[in-house]
Amino acid sequence: MNLSTSSHSSPSTRRGLRVAAAGAAALLALALGGCASGDPLNPAAPSDTGTAASETIVVGSQQYYSNEIIAEIYAQALEANGFTVKRTFNIGQRDAYLPALESGEVDLFPEYTGNLLQYYAPDTTARTTDDVYAALGDALPSGLRVLDQADATDQDSYVVTKSFADANSLVEIGDLATVTTPITLGGNSELATRPYGPEGLKSVYGVTVGFTPIEDSGGPLTQKALLDGTVQLVNIYSADPNIKANDLVTLTDPKGLFLASHVVPLAGPGVSDDAAAVINTVQGALTTADLVSMNAQSQNDELAAPVIATQWLDEKALF
């Protein structure tokens, strides 16, 4: 399996000092203890897994800018706490990266609760935040676990232009059934077979659509096709700042076609309890507003993921 490894520039001087300090602390612990295996910043603390912080944790990301930003936050947070990290970003979609996690080639990955559950359990009846998170524990294959889910959500949604919504009195997804002109749905090619794709629209809401694949995860190409009228309905992640910037309308989903989908780290055996505690600290601070803001910095300000991640970690002052 070919996985591209992204090489990124160094963090800010302030974060670099923290990383250097963490590294020095780890070396001191090794010198004094001979074989320290606990928290590198607290040598007296035991490690529940016996995994040394010096072992490399491979952090992956989807081929999606927002997911890469979260992965970079995880990577920098681990480095700030003395862990060695390898970045394997832009792997692709779940069919590509989940086997890498299951095989141990990748150790840690930012995921989304609803979509991850539906991947492993397509017929799940869980829909709410708590039910979806609880169901994940039973659905994941042996060796994988989810860490804490964040308050932040970035889930699939169906979006139309304001003019199309106004012309057809559209508020919720089911209102599309009353539209008298043909509707073409645009989204990544895998949307064609997802439970919430064309078949889901038909079975849950009685809405019939055509489908056009647009391979940019709801990004500029998808939104251009919508604004140009090439398609009338698109699948865009809810934390995309350009939904508001382009005055688009997100249709409500009263029947739960889309599962609640919070940011959640998917971890393999290579993630020790000490490393998991670092990531859970990040999770506790990550909000939807943060995602929207960071996504705007990426898409509109054209800042690189490492820069955005460093700024967020500095602002939150978690470590």
N, C-alpha and C positions, 0 to 999 in steps of 0.2 A: 504494500500500500504506500503510495507516494504522498507524503505530507510536506507541504512547504513550511519552512522555518523562517519567520520574519525576524530581521535584525533591526533593533530600534536604537535611537540615540539615547544618551544618558539623561537621567532626570535632572531637575534643578539642583543648584548648589546646596540649597537647604536640605533636600531629600538625600543628596549624596552624602552629606555629613552624617545624617542619621544612619544610612546604610553602612558607612565606614565604622561608625561607633558600634553598630550591632555586630559587624564582623570582628572588631577588636575584642568585644565582650566574649564572643564565641571562642576565639583563640585563647583568651585568658582562662576560660572555663576548661578547655582541653588541657592546658598546661597544668592547671591545679588538680584537676580530677582524673586526668589520664584518659578517660573514656566517657565523657559526659554525654548523656542521651536525653536530657530534659530541655526545657525552654532555654535557648541560648542567651536570653537576657536575664534569666533567673536560674543559674546553674543548680540551685537547691531543689527546684521544682522537678518532680518525677515525670517521665514520659509514659503515658498509658500504653503506647504501642511499641515503644522501644525503637522507633524510627528516628535516627539522628537528623538534626537540622541540616547537616552537611550534605545529605542525600538530595539529589536533584529532583525537584517537582516539575513535571511537564504540564504547563498550562496551555490549553487550546482555546480556539475561538471559531465561531462560524464565519462564513464569508459574508459578513454583515457588519457595517461600521459600528453600530451601537453595541453589538455583542463584543467586538474587539476592544472597545473602550472599557467595558466591564472586566474583560479578561486582563487587560493591562492594569487596571486597579488592583485585581487580585495579585498579579505578579509583583507589582511594586510594594504592596502591603506585605507580602511574604518576604521580599528582599529586605525591607525595612526592619524585619524581625529576625534577620540572620539566616534565612533559608536561601538555598541556591535554586534558581528558577531557569528553566528553558522555555522559551516561547515558541509554540507551534500554532500560528494563527492562520486564519482564512482557509480552514480545511474544507469547508463546503457545508452541505446540509446533513441531516441526521444519518442518512444512509451511509455517509462517509465517515463521520466522526464518532458515532456511537460504537461501531466495531473497534475503533482505536482505543476507546475507553475500556471496553470489555476485555480487550487483550492486554491492557496495561501499558500500551504505547503512549497514551495520554493519561495524566493523573487527575486533572481538575478542569472543569469546563463550566462556563456560565450557561444555564439553561432557563427554561420557562415552564412553570409547573403544569399548566393545562396541556400545552402541546406535547410535552414530554410524556405525560400520562397517556394521552391519546395515541402516541406512537406505540407504546407497549401494550395498551389496553384499549383498542379502537372502540369497543362497545361499552366503555365505562359509562355509568349513569351519574358519576360525580360531576358537579357543576360549580359549586361554591368554593371560595378560597380555602376554607378549612377541610372540606370533604376531598377536594382534589389533592391537597398536600398529604392528607392521611392515606389516600389510596395509592400514592406513589410508593410508599413503603412496601406494599405487597406486589406492585407491578414490576419493580426493577429486577434485573437479573442478579444472580449471586455475585458478590464482590463490589457492586456499586451501591452507593448511598447518596442521599441528598442531605445537604447541610441546611441551615436555617433559611427559610424563605424571607425575602425582603418585602417591605411595604410596597416597593416599586413594582409597577406592572407595565408590561409592554406587550400587549396581546394583539392578535389578529382582530381586524374590524373591517366592516364593509363601508365604503366611502363613495359619495357621489358629489358632483358639483352643486353649488347652491342653486344655479339656474335650473338644473335638472330636478332637484328636490322641490323647488318652488313650482315648477310647471306641472309636476305630477303629485303634489301634496304628500311628499315622502317624509316620514318621521322615523318609522321603524322598518326593519328588513321586510316584514310581511307586506308592507304597502307596495312593494315592487310587483306584487301579483296583480295589481290593478293597472299597471302601465300597459298601454295598448301598442307601443312600438317595440321592436326587438331590443333585447338587452344583451350586451356582451360583457362578460366578466374578464378582467385582466389581473394576472398575478403570476408568480413563479409556476413553472410547469407542474411541480408536484401538487399544487393546489387542485388540479384536475381530479386527483384521486383522494384528497383529504376528506375526512368525515364532514367538514364544514364547507366543502367545495360545491360544485354544481349539484351533486346528488343530495347533499345535505340541504341546500337551498330548496330543492324540490320536495324532499320528504318532510322537512320541518315546517317550511313556510309556504309550500305550494308555488314557488317561484321558479320559472324556467329561464335559463340563460344559456347563451353560447359562451365559448371560452377562447381567449387568446393568451398564449404564454408570453410573459414579459419578465425577463430574468434579472431583475435588480431589487428583489425583496421590497417592493413598494416604493422604490426610490425615484429619482428624477425621470427616468424613462416611463415608469408606470404613471406618474402624475402628469407628465406631458401627454400621454395617450388619453388620459381622462379629460384633461383640459381641452385637447384638440377634438374630442368627440369620437376618437377611434374606438374607444370603449366607453361604456356608460356607468360601469361599476368596477371598483378596484378593491383589492385586499391590501390594506396599509396597516402597519403596526401602530398601535394607539399612541406611543410616545414620540411619533414623528412630528417635529415642530412645524413642518410645512403644511400639515393639515390646517392649522390656523392661519399660517402665512398666505396660503392660497385660497382661503375662505371656503374650504371644503366642508361637507356635512357628513358626520359619522352617523350612520343609521343605528338606532337602538336595537337591542337583541333580547326582547322580553322572554323568549322561549329557550334561551341558553344554547344557541347553536355553537357559540364559542365558549370554551371552558375558561374559568378564571385562570389567569396565567401570570404568576409573579416570578420575578427573577429569583433563581435558586441555583446554588452551586451543585454540580454533579461530581462526586468524588469517587476515586478508586482506592485500592488498598495502599497506594503510595502516599496518600495524604494522612499524616499522623494526626492524633488528637490535638497536639500543639499547633500544627498548621491549620487544622479546622477551626480552632479557637480564633486565630487571626482573621480568617475569612468570615466567620460569623460576626466578628466585630464590624467588619465592612458592611455586611448584610443589614445589621441593625441600624445603620446610618443612611442607607440608600433609599431614596424616595422617588416617586414618579416625577415630581418636579425637577429633581436632579437629572433624571434621564432626559427629559425634554430639553433642559438647559444644555447638557453635554452634547446631545445630538445636534442642537443648533450650532454649537461651537464647531462641530465636525462638518456639518453640511453647509452652513452659511458663512462661518468664519474660516473654514478650511484649516483648522488646527489639527495636528497629528494626535493620534490616540495617546501616546506617552505624555504629551504636554497636557492634554485634558485630564488624564488620570492624576498626574502630579498636582495639578491645580486643585482638583477635588479633594485629594488626600490632605493637602496643606490646609485647605479651607476647613475641613472637618476636624483636623488635629487629633486623629484617632490614636496615633502611636508616638 
